[in-house]
Amino acid sequence: MREPSATSELSAAARRPVGARERRRREEALRRHHEDKLTRPSAPAGKVTYLRAQLRLAARLTARLAATNDVEEMVTLVVDELQGTFAFYLAAIQRLDGDGMLRLVAGRGALADVMTEFLLVEQSLHDGINGRVARSGTSALVTDTRADADYIVRDPETDPRSELSVPIMLDGSVWGVLNLEAPEPEAFSEADAVLVEAIAASLGSSLHRAALVSDLERTFTTTLSALMSAVEAKDSYTASHEEEVAELAERVALRLGNSSTRAHGVRYAALLHDVGKVAVPSEILLKPGPLTDEEWVVMKRHAAVGGELVARIDAFAHLAPAVRASHERWDGGGYPDGLVGEDIPLAARIISACDTYEAIVTDRPYRPAGTPAQACEELRRVSGAQLDERVVEALLEELGSQ
């Protein structure tokens, strides 16, 4: 064993001696861990029940990781599932950052609470068992931490005695480390190592997919900006207004329980929902007064034109139904198809409500902006008629939370 030296690159918190308060919290954590009914017994590799639990966990995690592109959600899923199934003293994921530091990004278990409370959340790549794993890209199955020269002693009375540390690889490089710890020696077996390596590999693949999706989203956003620049050339109000609607629509989508991926989709659809105005003559689009019936017929075509335009672009095609339906009304009085109620895509219903609010609080060529209070009152008035009542309620809650 070795203590952190004066020249160690551990965090300042980790270099401080263990105080009475931290030792007390560590003792409490260890007691809670032992009292936890879920705490798994030491299980031989061939134990059928244990192996089945491992397989179920691996299958469950693979399916759940495949359903998200959010990195924070991924790492939280992994430690939650590990802790929920086996109640480890510590289940943690550290990310290797560009400055050579391993930083805790997700942790569960009694010891994780102590680490977070006392800011023991980072360590140098050159320190500890996790540092060794991150440097080498090789797993470490430590049956007794007191016999491992790299283990960093914090408090001998409450320190874990077993550790299983596995590298998380992303595109051939170490992204971070998945770490399990137990207070008893020889708590982990080769079967545990196989399970955790499989989970780490699945997480690495999901992280790689998320990175690719992020690259695509950047390209997607650049193309969106180009499209909206074409709209702005005709109507600067529309382009700037869309940004406000999009930001609000994404927040409302999240408040309604949509995943971050779906909420991003709502945002993009909101940015594009008036792109069809490129086909509307400028004299109608910029008219300072009310439109005639004939001019309204022309103006209303922009929803269908926008949907058709978006549908022709492969990267955007899945947004086309929401773009086309963004001017439909809950009671069927909208355009272009006269959809009613839940036949209108949820994304379109969200966009419609947010568009109504932003239109009221923004100056228009034919009238000055109203106040937020006036806009909220109008939303309540048309709720259940023009707009989905549930969406209006979420929008008002979001506006009230700002």
Residue pairs with C-beta under 8 A, 6 or more apart in sequence:
1 145
1 146
1 148
1 149
1 151
1 153
2 149
2 150
2 151
2 152
2 153
3 152
3 153
4 10
4 14
4 15
4 127
4 152
8 15
8 124
8 127
9 100
9 101
9 123
9 124
9 126
9 127
10 122
10 123
10 124
10 127
10 152
11 101
11 119
11 120
11 121
11 122
11 123
13 118
13 119
13 120
13 121
14 120
14 122
14 123
14 152
14 154
18 26
18 154
18 155
22 114
22 118
22 155
23 155
23 157
23 158
25 114
25 117
25 118
26 111
26 114
26 155
26 157
26 158
27 157
27 158
29 89
29 110
29 111
29 113
29 114
29 158
30 89
30 110
30 158
30 183
32 110
33 39
33 87
33 89
33 109
33 110
33 111
33 183
34 183
36 87
36 110
38 84
38 85
38 86
38 87
39 87
40 50
40 86
40 87
40 88
42 184
42 186
42 187
43 49
43 50
43 189
43 191
44 50
44 189
45 51
45 189
45 190
45 191
50 191
51 191
53 85
53 86
54 191
54 192
54 195
57 81
57 82
57 85
57 195
57 199
58 195
58 198
58 199
58 202
60 81
61 77
61 78
61 81
61 199
61 202
62 202
64 77
64 81
65 74
65 77
65 78
65 202
65 203
65 206
66 206
67 259
68 74
68 77
68 206
68 259
68 260
68 261
69 209
69 210
69 213
69 214
69 261
70 210
70 259
70 260
70 261
71 207
71 210
72 105
72 106
73 260
74 203
74 206
74 207
74 210
75 93
75 95
75 105
75 106
75 203
76 106
78 91
78 93
78 106
78 178
78 199
78 203
79 91
79 92
79 93
79 106
79 107
79 108
79 112
80 108
82 88
82 91
82 108
82 180
82 199
83 91
83 108
83 109
87 109
88 108
88 109
88 180
88 181
88 182
89 109
89 110
89 111
89 160
89 181
89 182
89 183
90 107
90 108
90 109
90 110
90 111
90 112
90 115
90 160
90 179
90 180
90 181
91 107
91 108
91 109
91 112
91 179
91 180
92 104
92 106
92 107
92 108
92 109
92 112
92 115
92 178
92 179
92 180
92 181
93 104
93 105
93 106
93 107
93 168
93 176
93 177
93 178
93 179
94 102
94 103
94 104
94 105
94 123
94 130
94 134
94 176
94 177
94 179
95 102
95 103
95 105
95 175
95 176
96 102
96 125
96 134
96 174
96 175
96 176
96 177
97 103
100 124
100 125
100 126
101 122
101 123
101 124
101 125
102 122
102 123
102 124
102 125
102 130
102 131
102 134
102 176
102 177
103 121
103 122
104 115
104 116
104 121
104 122
105 176
107 115
107 116
109 181
111 160
111 181
114 120
115 121
120 154
123 130
123 131
123 152
124 131
125 131
125 134
125 135
126 135
127 150
127 152
128 150
128 151
128 152
129 140
129 142
129 145
129 148
129 150
129 151
129 152
129 163
129 165
130 165
130 177
130 179
131 150
132 140
132 150
132 165
133 139
133 140
133 165
133 166
133 167
133 177
134 167
134 174
134 176
134 177
136 167
137 167
137 169
137 174
138 167
139 164
139 165
139 166
139 167
139 193
139 196
139 197
140 163
140 164
140 165
141 164
141 188
141 190
141 192
141 193
142 148
142 151
142 162
142 163
142 164
142 165
143 162
143 185
143 186
143 188
144 161
144 162
144 185
144 186
145 151
145 159
145 160
145 161
145 162
145 163
146 161
148 163
151 163
153 159
158 183
160 181
160 182
160 183
161 182
161 183
161 184
161 185
161 187
162 181
162 182
162 183
162 184
162 185
162 186
162 187
162 188
163 179
163 180
163 181
163 182
163 188
164 179
164 180
164 181
164 188
164 192
164 193
164 196
165 177
165 178
165 179
165 180
166 177
166 178
166 179
166 193
166 196
166 197
166 200
167 174
167 176
167 177
167 178
167 200
168 174
168 175
168 176
168 177
168 178
168 200
168 203
168 204
168 207
169 175
169 200
169 201
169 204
170 204
170 207
170 208
170 211
171 208
171 211
175 204
175 207
178 196
178 199
178 200
178 203
180 188
180 192
180 196
182 188
216 315
217 264
219 315
220 268
220 315
220 316
223 313
223 315
223 316
224 268
224 271
224 272
227 272
227 275
228 239
228 242
228 271
228 272
228 275
229 239
230 275
230 278
231 238
231 239
231 242
231 274
231 275
231 277
231 278
232 238
232 239
232 240
234 277
234 278
234 280
234 282
234 285
234 286
235 277
235 282
235 285
235 286
237 362
237 364
237 365
238 274
238 277
238 285
241 274
241 358
241 359
241 362
242 270
242 271
242 272
242 273
242 274
243 271
244 358
244 362
245 270
245 273
245 351
245 354
245 355
245 358
246 267
246 268
246 270
246 271
247 267
248 354
248 357
248 358
248 395
248 398
249 266
249 267
249 269
249 270
249 347
249 350
249 351
249 354
250 263
250 264
250 266
250 267
250 270
251 263
251 398
252 266
252 350
252 353
252 354
252 391
252 394
252 395
252 398
253 262
253 263
253 266
253 267
253 347
253 350
254 260
254 263
255 394
255 397
255 398
256 346
256 350
256 390
256 391
256 394
258 266
265 318
265 319
265 322
265 347
266 322
266 347
266 350
266 351
268 316
268 319
269 319
269 322
269 323
269 326
269 347
269 348
269 351
270 326
270 350
270 351
270 354
270 355
272 306
272 310
272 316
272 319
272 323
273 306
273 322
273 323
273 326
273 348
273 351
273 355
274 302
274 306
274 326
275 306
275 309
275 310
275 323
276 301
276 302
276 303
276 304
276 305
276 306
276 307
276 308
276 309
276 323
277 285
277 302
277 306
278 305
278 309
279 301
279 302
279 305
280 298
280 299
280 301
280 302
281 298
284 291
284 295
284 298
284 299
285 299
286 365
287 295
287 365
287 366
288 365
288 366
289 366
290 366
291 299
300 327
300 335
300 336
301 336
303 323
303 324
303 325
303 326
303 327
303 335
303 336
304 324
304 336
306 323
306 324
307 320
307 321
307 323
307 324
307 325
308 320
308 324
310 316
310 317
310 319
310 320
310 323
311 317
311 320
319 347
321 345
321 348
322 345
322 347
322 348
322 351
323 348
324 336
324 337
324 348
325 337
325 339
325 344
325 345
325 348
326 348
326 351
326 352
326 355
327 334
327 335
327 336
327 352
328 334
328 335
328 337
328 338
328 339
328 344
328 348
328 352
329 352
329 385
329 386
329 387
330 340
330 341
330 344
330 349
330 384
330 385
330 386
330 387
330 388
330 389
331 340
331 385
331 386
332 338
332 339
332 340
332 341
333 386
334 344
334 352
334 386
341 388
344 352
344 388
346 391
349 387
349 388
349 391
350 391
350 395
352 386
352 387
352 391
353 379
353 387
353 388
353 391
353 392
353 395
354 395
356 375
356 378
356 379
356 382
356 386
356 387
357 375
357 376
357 379
357 395
357 399
360 369
360 370
360 374
360 375
360 378
361 369
361 370
361 371
361 372
361 375
362 369
363 369
370 378
372 399
376 396
376 399
379 387
379 392
379 395
379 396
380 392
380 396
382 392
383 389
383 392
383 393
